[in-house]
């Protein structure tokens, strides 16, 4: 683009969403725009999004950031999945892995073959034995995957890191590549009387910052999209009733560092445990209608493995999203756009997804309806699908031990989720979509992990001879176990500097 075609982008708010946006625009779309980020030290950051999904690896790699440097700067550990405890029933546990189960055959998903054998043999190995990610997580071992089509060596991984260190890391990287930062508190927003677009933001010191495109990363306040533009909120709290969290870090216990995040169901929500290199992150996500703040704080502190390293912090939120995330010349990213609780570590992913969509729909000087419409359709679809996946974790339960679990077990669910669950129960099929998060293996993990066993499977899975199928499954499980046994333990791999 020529200099006259450059787009002036003003990012309102720092934190993870703001600096990820600035970094991506400078690192990927730098030829098309100038980036000016405005943040205020008076505004706190959430800072508890410590668990991520494998997609962040692609973000780091695309920017050309060295993984080892990133991990050292953020005290990161590796993550192979999420362990869920007590969700389907008290005493149950399973791991949602970052990877597949086995290998599809003749266009039929592996889980259909496994279901066939499990139905005929009560002593059949659990499906988790056919996931390299699960077996490695259970063994507290880690090595980077080496295969693509080899189910014994192909899996994904993500990071668990200190969220308070991620934004400063990206800030330094972005400013070195031309992003401009201004410290200041926004006191007013100047909008064009004819179009409604934002022309400038005005700071407390009187300075005025103009732009062509404004990216709202102001967090739950949604300063531009929610307050200035008045965009409505679609409330999902009737499906996802958890509206508060209390968080506190504690010292790392002796022993191996777990390469996975743990989610433990509690009487009024769930508790997270995220092991970092230098400490463990802990928090209780709960419904304020079912437990008091004081009782939630006590429940969290009672569950810590060691003394807390800081006073517990409380957060308030509500599940849902803006009806549109791009209105006029304002694009909301992160919490300013919507919020889905961290049960599946989706917060940073949702910011990353919106940033990717912004780059794909980036305007050539003038913002066009086609840009906004394409962005909004993609963002809405992603939020809606993830919403359904999160609701599944609550609704698919047999727990009757508290009013909270009685509510989520018996509540009406979205039609989109109800149809997915019906399809699974009857045919073991997972509703497919071409793009987005949580594809077939993820749904299989939660369905089976929380006790929803289908009554049937793909008839093509009946074709192999039983003895031949048993041998193939045994060989696969043995191969995965041998590969994992050859891996170093997670702590040893980290100590090597992630080399």
Secondary structure by P-SEA (a helix, b strand, c coil): cccccbbbbbbccccaaaaaaaaaaaacccccbbbbbbbbcccccccccccccaaaaaaaaaacccaaaaaaaabbbbbcbbbbcccccccbbbbbcccccccccccccaaaaaaaaaaacccccccccccaaaaaaaacccccccccccccccccccccccccaaaaaaaaaaaaabbbbbbccccbbbbccccccccccccccbbbbbbcbbbbcccccccccccccccccccccccccccbbbbbbbcccccccccbbbbbbccccbbbbbbcccbbbbbbbbbcccccaaaaaaaaaaaccccccccbbbbbbbbbbccccccccbbbccccccccccccccaaaaaaaaaaaaaaacccccccaaaaaaaaaaaaaaaaaaaaaaaaacccccccccaaaaaaacccccaaaaaaaaaaaccccccccccccccaaaaaaaaaaacccccccccccccccaaaaaaaaaaaaaaaaaaaaacccaaaaaaaccc
